[in-house]
């Protein structure tokens, strides 16, 4: 990646800025911002479910 590792940090900073600005918007952006915690919980539970299935032997 060009300018690594600084470009990675700049990308993460830009993403954080976009997410923070979503909280100050009206309409669909506010709904998306409010649903982030719910989506995080769903992803965490799904990840644990997939990892648990991966460990069990087949047969």
PDB file of N, CA, C, O and CB in Angstrom:
ATOM      1  N   UNK A   1       0.855  -1.167   0.000  1.00  0.00           N
ATOM      2  CA  UNK A   1       0.000   0.000   0.000  1.00  0.00           C
ATOM      3  C   UNK A   1       0.905   1.235   0.000  1.00  0.00           C
ATOM      4  O   UNK A   1       1.851   1.305   0.784  1.00  0.00           O
ATOM      5  CB  UNK A   1      -0.975  -0.005   1.231  1.00  0.00           C
ATOM      6  N   UNK A   2       0.629   2.190  -0.855  1.00  0.00           N
ATOM      7  CA  UNK A   2       1.465   3.388  -0.896  1.00  0.00           C
ATOM      8  C   UNK A   2       1.429   4.148   0.434  1.00  0.00           C
ATOM      9  O   UNK A   2       0.381   4.243   1.074  1.00  0.00           O
ATOM     10  CB  UNK A   2       1.012   4.305  -2.034  1.00  0.00           C
ATOM     11  N   UNK A   3       2.555   4.674   0.833  1.00  0.00           N
ATOM     12  CA  UNK A   3       2.720   5.480   2.036  1.00  0.00           C
ATOM     13  C   UNK A   3       2.353   4.736   3.317  1.00  0.00           C
ATOM     14  O   UNK A   3       1.978   5.363   4.308  1.00  0.00           O
ATOM     15  CB  UNK A   3       1.890   6.721   1.924  1.00  0.00           C
ATOM     16  N   UNK A   4       2.456   3.413   3.308  1.00  0.00           N
ATOM     17  CA  UNK A   4       2.140   2.630   4.505  1.00  0.00           C
ATOM     18  C   UNK A   4       3.131   2.977   5.600  1.00  0.00           C
ATOM     19  O   UNK A   4       4.281   3.269   5.271  1.00  0.00           O
ATOM     20  CB  UNK A   4       2.167   1.104   4.204  1.00  0.00           C
ATOM     21  N   UNK A   5       2.787   2.968   6.831  1.00  0.00           N
ATOM     22  CA  UNK A   5       1.494   2.703   7.461  1.00  0.00           C
ATOM     23  C   UNK A   5       0.620   3.946   7.598  1.00  0.00           C
ATOM     24  O   UNK A   5      -0.490   3.869   8.125  1.00  0.00           O
ATOM     25  CB  UNK A   5       1.710   2.097   8.817  1.00  0.00           C
ATOM     26  N   UNK A   6       1.111   5.088   7.129  1.00  0.00           N
ATOM     27  CA  UNK A   6       0.368   6.330   7.331  1.00  0.00           C
ATOM     28  C   UNK A   6      -0.941   6.363   6.555  1.00  0.00           C
ATOM     29  O   UNK A   6      -1.915   6.957   7.018  1.00  0.00           O
ATOM     30  CB  UNK A   6       1.219   7.509   6.933  1.00  0.00           C
ATOM     31  N   UNK A   7      -0.981   5.747   5.401  1.00  0.00           N
ATOM     32  CA  UNK A   7      -2.216   5.750   4.622  1.00  0.00           C
ATOM     33  C   UNK A   7      -3.302   4.930   5.312  1.00  0.00           C
ATOM     34  O   UNK A   7      -4.483   5.261   5.208  1.00  0.00           O
ATOM     35  CB  UNK A   7      -1.959   5.206   3.214  1.00  0.00           C
ATOM     36  N   UNK A   8      -2.921   3.874   6.008  1.00  0.00           N
ATOM     37  CA  UNK A   8      -3.900   3.088   6.759  1.00  0.00           C
ATOM     38  C   UNK A   8      -4.511   3.886   7.903  1.00  0.00           C
ATOM     39  O   UNK A   8      -5.718   3.840   8.137  1.00  0.00           O
ATOM     40  CB  UNK A   8      -3.253   1.825   7.301  1.00  0.00           C
ATOM     41  N   UNK A   9      -3.651   4.623   8.615  1.00  0.00           N
ATOM     42  CA  UNK A   9      -4.146   5.465   9.709  1.00  0.00           C
ATOM     43  C   UNK A   9      -5.024   6.594   9.191  1.00  0.00           C
ATOM     44  O   UNK A   9      -6.027   6.941   9.814  1.00  0.00           O
ATOM     45  CB  UNK A   9      -2.979   6.042  10.506  1.00  0.00           C
ATOM     46  N   UNK A  10      -4.650   7.166   8.055  1.00  0.00           N
ATOM     47  CA  UNK A  10      -5.475   8.225   7.465  1.00  0.00           C
ATOM     48  C   UNK A  10      -6.840   7.686   7.048  1.00  0.00           C
ATOM     49  O   UNK A  10      -7.852   8.369   7.203  1.00  0.00           O
ATOM     50  CB  UNK A  10      -4.763   8.850   6.255  1.00  0.00           C
ATOM     51  N   UNK A  11      -6.869   6.477   6.525  1.00  0.00           N
ATOM     52  CA  UNK A  11      -8.137   5.861   6.132  1.00  0.00           C
ATOM     53  C   UNK A  11      -9.023   5.616   7.340  1.00  0.00           C
ATOM     54  O   UNK A  11     -10.222   5.891   7.297  1.00  0.00           O
ATOM     55  CB  UNK A  11      -7.889   4.547   5.392  1.00  0.00           C
ATOM     56  N   UNK A  12      -8.443   5.100   8.422  1.00  0.00           N
ATOM     57  CA  UNK A  12      -9.223   4.873   9.645  1.00  0.00           C
ATOM     58  C   UNK A  12      -9.726   6.187  10.239  1.00  0.00           C
ATOM     59  O   UNK A  12     -10.847   6.247  10.745  1.00  0.00           O
ATOM     60  CB  UNK A  12      -8.379   4.123  10.683  1.00  0.00           C
ATOM     61  N   UNK A  13      -8.912   7.233  10.181  1.00  0.00           N
ATOM     62  CA  UNK A  13      -9.344   8.536  10.666  1.00  0.00           C
ATOM     63  C   UNK A  13     -10.494   9.089   9.843  1.00  0.00           C
ATOM     64  O   UNK A  13     -11.441   9.653  10.392  1.00  0.00           O
ATOM     65  CB  UNK A  13      -8.185   9.509  10.652  1.00  0.00           C
ATOM     66  N   UNK A  14     -10.416   8.931   8.532  1.00  0.00           N
ATOM     67  CA  UNK A  14     -11.496   9.395   7.667  1.00  0.00           C
ATOM     68  C   UNK A  14     -12.783   8.628   7.958  1.00  0.00           C
ATOM     69  O   UNK A  14     -13.858   9.226   8.010  1.00  0.00           O
ATOM     70  CB  UNK A  14     -11.105   9.242   6.188  1.00  0.00           C
ATOM     71  N   UNK A  15     -12.689   7.320   8.146  1.00  0.00           N
ATOM     72  CA  UNK A  15     -13.867   6.518   8.474  1.00  0.00           C
ATOM     73  C   UNK A  15     -14.477   6.963   9.795  1.00  0.00           C
ATOM     74  O   UNK A  15     -15.699   7.067   9.905  1.00  0.00           O
ATOM     75  CB  UNK A  15     -13.504   5.031   8.535  1.00  0.00           C
ATOM     76  N   UNK A  16     -13.650   7.227  10.795  1.00  0.00           N
ATOM     77  CA  UNK A  16     -14.152   7.706  12.090  1.00  0.00           C
ATOM     78  C   UNK A  16     -14.838   9.061  11.936  1.00  0.00           C
ATOM     79  O   UNK A  16     -15.864   9.310  12.569  1.00  0.00           O
ATOM     80  CB  UNK A  16     -13.001   7.808  13.112  1.00  0.00           C
ATOM     81  N   UNK A  17     -14.279   9.940  11.100  1.00  0.00           N
ATOM     82  CA  UNK A  17     -14.892  11.241  10.858  1.00  0.00           C
ATOM     83  C   UNK A  17     -16.268  11.095  10.202  1.00  0.00           C
ATOM     84  O   UNK A  17     -17.218  11.779  10.583  1.00  0.00           O
ATOM     85  CB  UNK A  17     -13.977  12.099   9.979  1.00  0.00           C
ATOM     86  N   UNK A  18     -16.367  10.216   9.231  1.00  0.00           N
ATOM     87  CA  UNK A  18     -17.647   9.999   8.549  1.00  0.00           C
ATOM     88  C   UNK A  18     -18.693   9.449   9.513  1.00  0.00           C
ATOM     89  O   UNK A  18     -19.843   9.889   9.504  1.00  0.00           O
ATOM     90  CB  UNK A  18     -17.467   9.037   7.362  1.00  0.00           C
ATOM     91  N   UNK A  19     -18.295   8.492  10.340  1.00  0.00           N
ATOM     92  CA  UNK A  19     -19.245   7.915  11.303  1.00  0.00           C
ATOM     93  C   UNK A  19     -19.671   8.965  12.325  1.00  0.00           C
ATOM     94  O   UNK A  19     -20.845   9.032  12.689  1.00  0.00           O
ATOM     95  CB  UNK A  19     -18.620   6.693  12.021  1.00  0.00           C
ATOM     96  N   UNK A  20     -18.735   9.780  12.787  1.00  0.00           N
ATOM     97  CA  UNK A  20     -19.082  10.832  13.750  1.00  0.00           C
ATOM     98  C   UNK A  20     -20.023  11.862  13.127  1.00  0.00           C
ATOM     99  O   UNK A  20     -20.963  12.309  13.784  1.00  0.00           O
ATOM    100  CB  UNK A  20     -17.811  11.527  14.265  1.00  0.00           C
ATOM    101  N   UNK A  21     -19.787  12.239  11.889  1.00  0.00           N
ATOM    102  CA  UNK A  21     -20.660  13.216  11.237  1.00  0.00           C
ATOM    103  C   UNK A  21     -22.042  12.653  10.943  1.00  0.00           C
ATOM    104  O   UNK A  21     -23.006  13.409  10.827  1.00  0.00           O
ATOM    105  CB  UNK A  21     -20.027  13.699   9.952  1.00  0.00           C
ATOM    106  N   UNK A  22     -22.150  11.341  10.823  1.00  0.00           N
ATOM    107  CA  UNK A  22     -23.464  10.725  10.619  1.00  0.00           C
ATOM    108  C   UNK A  22     -24.369  10.992  11.811  1.00  0.00           C
ATOM    109  O   UNK A  22     -25.583  11.116  11.648  1.00  0.00           O
ATOM    110  CB  UNK A  22     -23.325   9.210  10.387  1.00  0.00           C
ATOM    111  N   UNK A  23     -23.802  11.081  12.999  1.00  0.00           N
ATOM    112  CA  UNK A  23     -24.597  11.344  14.191  1.00  0.00           C
ATOM    113  C   UNK A  23     -25.208  12.727  14.225  1.00  0.00           C
ATOM    114  O   UNK A  23     -26.205  12.938  14.914  1.00  0.00           O
ATOM    115  CB  UNK A  23     -23.762  11.154  15.398  1.00  0.00           C
ATOM    116  N   UNK A  24     -24.634  13.680  13.495  1.00  0.00           N
ATOM    117  CA  UNK A  24     -25.136  15.043  13.470  1.00  0.00           C
ATOM    118  C   UNK A  24     -26.085  15.307  12.306  1.00  0.00           C
ATOM    119  O   UNK A  24     -26.624  16.408  12.188  1.00  0.00           O
ATOM    120  CB  UNK A  24     -23.987  16.002  13.409  1.00  0.00           C
ATOM    121  N   UNK A  25     -26.294  14.324  11.453  1.00  0.00           N
ATOM    122  CA  UNK A  25     -27.167  14.499  10.294  1.00  0.00           C
ATOM    123  C   UNK A  25     -28.600  14.139  10.642  1.00  0.00           C
ATOM    124  O   UNK A  25     -28.875  13.548  11.686  1.00  0.00           O
ATOM    125  CB  UNK A  25     -26.680  13.648   9.116  1.00  0.00           C
ATOM    126  N   UNK A  26     -29.499  14.505   9.756  1.00  0.00           N
ATOM    127  CA  UNK A  26     -30.904  14.119   9.897  1.00  0.00           C
ATOM    128  C   UNK A  26     -31.233  13.089   8.828  1.00  0.00           C
ATOM    129  O   UNK A  26     -30.542  12.982   7.815  1.00  0.00           O
ATOM    130  CB  UNK A  26     -31.849  15.359   9.784  1.00  0.00           C
ATOM    131  N   UNK A  27     -32.285  12.344   9.064  1.00  0.00           N
ATOM    132  CA  UNK A  27     -32.758  11.411   8.050  1.00  0.00           C
ATOM    133  C   UNK A  27     -32.085  10.054   8.125  1.00  0.00           C
ATOM    134  O   UNK A  27     -31.867   9.503   9.204  1.00  0.00           O
ATOM    135  CB  UNK A  27     -32.546  11.992   6.693  1.00  0.00           C
ATOM    136  N   UNK A  28     -31.761   9.529   6.954  1.00  0.00           N
ATOM    137  CA  UNK A  28     -31.253   8.163   6.848  1.00  0.00           C
ATOM    138  C   UNK A  28     -29.906   7.999   7.542  1.00  0.00           C
ATOM    139  O   UNK A  28     -29.608   6.929   8.073  1.00  0.00           O
ATOM    140  CB  UNK A  28     -31.131   7.764   5.390  1.00  0.00           C
ATOM    141  N   UNK A  29     -29.089   9.053   7.540  1.00  0.00           N
ATOM    142  CA  UNK A  29     -27.788   8.947   8.198  1.00  0.00           C
ATOM    143  C   UNK A  29     -27.939   8.750   9.699  1.00  0.00           C
ATOM    144  O   UNK A  29     -27.179   8.001  10.312  1.00  0.00           O
ATOM    145  CB  UNK A  29     -26.949  10.191   7.919  1.00  0.00           C
ATOM    146  N   UNK A  30     -28.913   9.416  10.285  1.00  0.00           N
ATOM    147  CA  UNK A  30     -29.148   9.277  11.728  1.00  0.00           C
ATOM    148  C   UNK A  30     -29.618   7.858  12.054  1.00  0.00           C
ATOM    149  O   UNK A  30     -29.210   7.287  13.065  1.00  0.00           O
ATOM    150  CB  UNK A  30     -30.195  10.315  12.217  1.00  0.00           C
ATOM    151  N   UNK A  31     -30.467   7.290  11.207  1.00  0.00           N
ATOM    152  CA  UNK A  31     -30.932   5.918  11.417  1.00  0.00           C
ATOM    153  C   UNK A  31     -29.769   4.946  11.308  1.00  0.00           C
ATOM    154  O   UNK A  31     -29.645   4.032  12.123  1.00  0.00           O
ATOM    155  CB  UNK A  31     -32.032   5.552  10.401  1.00  0.00           C
ATOM    156  N   UNK A  32     -28.919   5.135  10.314  1.00  0.00           N
ATOM    157  CA  UNK A  32     -27.756   4.270  10.148  1.00  0.00           C
ATOM    158  C   UNK A  32     -26.816   4.393  11.343  1.00  0.00           C
ATOM    159  O   UNK A  32     -26.287   3.387  11.817  1.00  0.00           O
ATOM    160  CB  UNK A  32     -27.013   4.613   8.851  1.00  0.00           C
ATOM    161  N   UNK A  33     -26.601   5.610  11.834  1.00  0.00           N
ATOM    162  CA  UNK A  33     -25.722   5.827  12.976  1.00  0.00           C
ATOM    163  C   UNK A  33     -26.291   5.165  14.222  1.00  0.00           C
ATOM    164  O   UNK A  33     -25.549   4.575  15.007  1.00  0.00           O
ATOM    165  CB  UNK A  33     -25.512   7.324  13.217  1.00  0.00           C
ATOM    166  N   UNK A  34     -27.602   5.260  14.410  1.00  0.00           N
ATOM    167  CA  UNK A  34     -28.238   4.664  15.586  1.00  0.00           C
ATOM    168  C   UNK A  34     -28.228   3.143  15.545  1.00  0.00           C
ATOM    169  O   UNK A  34     -28.282   2.500  16.593  1.00  0.00           O
ATOM    170  CB  UNK A  34     -29.661   5.156  15.709  1.00  0.00           C
ATOM    171  N   UNK A  35     -28.160   2.562  14.365  1.00  0.00           N
ATOM    172  CA  UNK A  35     -28.193   1.108  14.259  1.00  0.00           C
ATOM    173  C   UNK A  35     -26.804   0.470  14.362  1.00  0.00           C
ATOM    174  O   UNK A  35     -26.702  -0.757  14.353  1.00  0.00           O
ATOM    175  CB  UNK A  35     -28.836   0.711  12.953  1.00  0.00           C
ATOM    176  N   UNK A  36     -25.750   1.251  14.457  1.00  0.00           N
ATOM    177  CA  UNK A  36     -24.394   0.695  14.542  1.00  0.00           C
ATOM    178  C   UNK A  36     -24.225  -0.232  15.748  1.00  0.00           C
ATOM    179  O   UNK A  36     -23.677  -1.320  15.574  1.00  0.00           O
ATOM    180  CB  UNK A  36     -23.371   1.823  14.616  1.00  0.00           C
ATOM    181  N   UNK A  37     -24.666   0.133  16.974  1.00  0.00           N
ATOM    182  CA  UNK A  37     -24.511  -0.802  18.094  1.00  0.00           C
ATOM    183  C   UNK A  37     -25.261  -2.120  17.890  1.00  0.00           C
ATOM    184  O   UNK A  37     -24.764  -3.184  18.259  1.00  0.00           O
ATOM    185  CB  UNK A  37     -24.989  -0.150  19.369  1.00  0.00           C
ATOM    186  N   UNK A  38     -26.441  -2.047  17.308  1.00  0.00           N
ATOM    187  CA  UNK A  38     -27.211  -3.269  17.044  1.00  0.00           C
ATOM    188  C   UNK A  38     -26.473  -4.147  16.041  1.00  0.00           C
ATOM    189  O   UNK A  38     -26.378  -5.360  16.230  1.00  0.00           O
ATOM    190  CB  UNK A  38     -28.626  -2.924  16.515  1.00  0.00           C
ATOM    191  N   UNK A  39     -25.956  -3.549  14.990  1.00  0.00           N
ATOM    192  CA  UNK A  39     -25.217  -4.310  13.994  1.00  0.00           C
ATOM    193  C   UNK A  39     -23.945  -4.918  14.586  1.00  0.00           C
ATOM    194  O   UNK A  39     -23.566  -6.031  14.221  1.00  0.00           O
ATOM    195  CB  UNK A  39     -24.868  -3.419  12.806  1.00  0.00           C
ATOM    196  N   UNK A  40     -23.291  -4.207  15.487  1.00  0.00           N
ATOM    197  CA  UNK A  40     -22.085  -4.735  16.127  1.00  0.00           C
ATOM    198  C   UNK A  40     -22.400  -5.967  16.962  1.00  0.00           C
ATOM    199  O   UNK A  40     -21.641  -6.936  16.956  1.00  0.00           O
ATOM    200  CB  UNK A  40     -21.432  -3.664  17.001  1.00  0.00           C
ATOM    201  N   UNK A  41     -23.519  -5.930  17.680  1.00  0.00           N
ATOM    202  CA  UNK A  41     -23.917  -7.091  18.489  1.00  0.00           C
ATOM    203  C   UNK A  41     -24.263  -8.270  17.587  1.00  0.00           C
ATOM    204  O   UNK A  41     -23.859  -9.398  17.870  1.00  0.00           O
ATOM    205  CB  UNK A  41     -25.121  -6.740  19.398  1.00  0.00           C
ATOM    206  N   UNK A  42     -24.998  -8.032  16.517  1.00  0.00           N
ATOM    207  CA  UNK A  42     -25.360  -9.105  15.583  1.00  0.00           C
ATOM    208  C   UNK A  42     -24.112  -9.726  14.968  1.00  0.00           C
ATOM    209  O   UNK A  42     -24.023 -10.949  14.859  1.00  0.00           O
ATOM    210  CB  UNK A  42     -26.287  -8.568  14.473  1.00  0.00           C
ATOM    211  N   UNK A  43     -23.148  -8.903  14.566  1.00  0.00           N
ATOM    212  CA  UNK A  43     -21.910  -9.432  13.999  1.00  0.00           C
ATOM    213  C   UNK A  43     -21.110 -10.230  15.016  1.00  0.00           C
ATOM    214  O   UNK A  43     -20.544 -11.270  14.676  1.00  0.00           O
ATOM    215  CB  UNK A  43     -21.062  -8.304  13.457  1.00  0.00           C
ATOM    216  N   UNK A  44     -21.052  -9.760  16.262  1.00  0.00           N
ATOM    217  CA  UNK A  44     -20.309 -10.481  17.302  1.00  0.00           C
ATOM    218  C   UNK A  44     -20.941 -11.844  17.592  1.00  0.00           C
ATOM    219  O   UNK A  44     -20.233 -12.843  17.715  1.00  0.00           O
ATOM    220  CB  UNK A  44     -20.250  -9.645  18.593  1.00  0.00           C
ATOM    221  N   UNK A  45     -22.258 -11.884  17.700  1.00  0.00           N
ATOM    222  CA  UNK A  45     -22.952 -13.157  17.948  1.00  0.00           C
ATOM    223  C   UNK A  45     -22.780 -14.090  16.760  1.00  0.00           C
ATOM    224  O   UNK A  45     -22.539 -15.284  16.939  1.00  0.00           O
ATOM    225  CB  UNK A  45     -24.455 -12.920  18.227  1.00  0.00           C
ATOM    226  N   UNK A  46     -22.901 -13.568  15.568  1.00  0.00           N
ATOM    227  CA  UNK A  46     -22.711 -14.396  14.380  1.00  0.00           C
ATOM    228  C   UNK A  46     -21.301 -14.943  14.282  1.00  0.00           C
ATOM    229  O   UNK A  46     -21.107 -16.096  13.897  1.00  0.00           O
ATOM    230  CB  UNK A  46     -23.034 -13.604  13.138  1.00  0.00           C
ATOM    231  N   UNK A  47     -20.312 -14.125  14.628  1.00  0.00           N
ATOM    232  CA  UNK A  47     -18.915 -14.575  14.598  1.00  0.00           C
ATOM    233  C   UNK A  47     -18.692 -15.714  15.592  1.00  0.00           C
ATOM    234  O   UNK A  47     -18.024 -16.698  15.274  1.00  0.00           O
ATOM    235  CB  UNK A  47     -17.962 -13.403  14.912  1.00  0.00           C
ATOM    236  N   UNK A  48     -19.246 -15.578  16.781  1.00  0.00           N
ATOM    237  CA  UNK A  48     -19.107 -16.662  17.778  1.00  0.00           C
ATOM    238  C   UNK A  48     -19.796 -17.936  17.293  1.00  0.00           C
ATOM    239  O   UNK A  48     -19.286 -19.036  17.508  1.00  0.00           O
ATOM    240  CB  UNK A  48     -19.701 -16.227  19.144  1.00  0.00           C
ATOM    241  N   UNK A  49     -20.940 -17.795  16.648  1.00  0.00           N
ATOM    242  CA  UNK A  49     -21.656 -18.962  16.128  1.00  0.00           C
ATOM    243  C   UNK A  49     -20.833 -19.659  15.047  1.00  0.00           C
ATOM    244  O   UNK A  49     -20.732 -20.886  15.042  1.00  0.00           O
ATOM    245  CB  UNK A  49     -23.031 -18.548  15.568  1.00  0.00           C
ATOM    246  N   UNK A  50     -20.254 -18.899  14.145  1.00  0.00           N
ATOM    247  CA  UNK A  50     -19.450 -19.475  13.070  1.00  0.00           C
ATOM    248  C   UNK A  50     -18.197 -20.131  13.634  1.00  0.00           C
ATOM    249  O   UNK A  50     -17.826 -21.223  13.203  1.00  0.00           O
ATOM    250  CB  UNK A  50     -19.069 -18.399  12.040  1.00  0.00           C
ATOM    251  N   UNK A  51     -17.546 -19.488  14.583  1.00  0.00           N
ATOM    252  CA  UNK A  51     -16.331 -20.058  15.161  1.00  0.00           C
ATOM    253  C   UNK A  51     -16.639 -21.341  15.932  1.00  0.00           C
ATOM    254  O   UNK A  51     -15.840 -22.278  15.920  1.00  0.00           O
ATOM    255  CB  UNK A  51     -15.650 -19.037  16.084  1.00  0.00           C
ATOM    256  N   UNK A  52     -17.779 -21.390  16.594  1.00  0.00           N
ATOM    257  CA  UNK A  52     -18.151 -22.597  17.338  1.00  0.00           C
ATOM    258  C   UNK A  52     -18.418 -23.746  16.366  1.00  0.00           C
ATOM    259  O   UNK A  52     -18.009 -24.878  16.625  1.00  0.00           O
ATOM    260  CB  UNK A  52     -19.400 -22.335  18.227  1.00  0.00           C
ATOM    261  N   UNK A  53     -19.096 -23.474  15.256  1.00  0.00           N
ATOM    262  CA  UNK A  53     -19.368 -24.513  14.245  1.00  0.00           C
ATOM    263  C   UNK A  53     -18.082 -24.992  13.609  1.00  0.00           C
ATOM    264  O   UNK A  53     -17.976 -26.160  13.234  1.00  0.00           O
ATOM    265  CB  UNK A  53     -20.321 -23.986  13.160  1.00  0.00           C
ATOM    266  N   UNK A  54     -17.105 -24.115  13.480  1.00  0.00           N
ATOM    267  CA  UNK A  54     -15.850 -24.445  12.834  1.00  0.00           C
ATOM    268  C   UNK A  54     -15.046 -25.434  13.678  1.00  0.00           C
ATOM    269  O   UNK A  54     -14.334 -26.270  13.120  1.00  0.00           O
ATOM    270  CB  UNK A  54     -15.038 -23.179  12.580  1.00  0.00           C
ATOM    271  N   UNK A  55     -15.143 -25.361  15.006  1.00  0.00           N
ATOM    272  CA  UNK A  55     -14.372 -26.217  15.901  1.00  0.00           C
ATOM    273  C   UNK A  55     -14.928 -27.618  16.041  1.00  0.00           C
ATOM    274  O   UNK A  55     -14.175 -28.550  16.325  1.00  0.00           O
ATOM    275  CB  UNK A  55     -14.293 -25.591  17.240  1.00  0.00           C
ATOM    276  N   UNK A  56     -16.247 -27.796  15.848  1.00  0.00           N
ATOM    277  CA  UNK A  56     -16.834 -29.108  16.038  1.00  0.00           C
ATOM    278  C   UNK A  56     -16.459 -30.026  14.857  1.00  0.00           C
ATOM    279  O   UNK A  56     -16.577 -29.630  13.698  1.00  0.00           O
ATOM    280  CB  UNK A  56     -18.373 -28.995  16.184  1.00  0.00           C
ATOM    281  N   UNK A  57     -16.012 -31.243  15.161  1.00  0.00           N
ATOM    282  CA  UNK A  57     -15.629 -32.156  14.073  1.00  0.00           C
ATOM    283  C   UNK A  57     -16.852 -32.646  13.299  1.00  0.00           C
ATOM    284  O   UNK A  57     -17.936 -32.808  13.858  1.00  0.00           O
ATOM    285  CB  UNK A  57     -14.852 -33.356  14.633  1.00  0.00           C
ATOM    286  N   UNK A  58     -16.658 -32.873  12.031  1.00  0.00           N
ATOM    287  CA  UNK A  58     -17.743 -33.370  11.188  1.00  0.00           C
ATOM    288  C   UNK A  58     -17.930 -34.870  11.416  1.00  0.00           C
ATOM    289  O   UNK A  58     -16.971 -35.595  11.680  1.00  0.00           O
ATOM    290  CB  UNK A  58     -17.456 -33.077   9.693  1.00  0.00           C
ATOM    291  N   UNK A  59     -19.158 -35.315  11.310  1.00  0.00           N
ATOM    292  CA  UNK A  59     -19.418 -36.748  11.398  1.00  0.00           C
ATOM    293  C   UNK A  59     -20.061 -37.067  12.679  1.00  0.00           C
ATOM    294  O   UNK A  59     -20.363 -38.231  12.944  1.00  0.00           O
ATOM    295  CB  UNK A  59     -18.165 -37.550  11.245  1.00  0.00           C
TER     296      UNK A  59
END
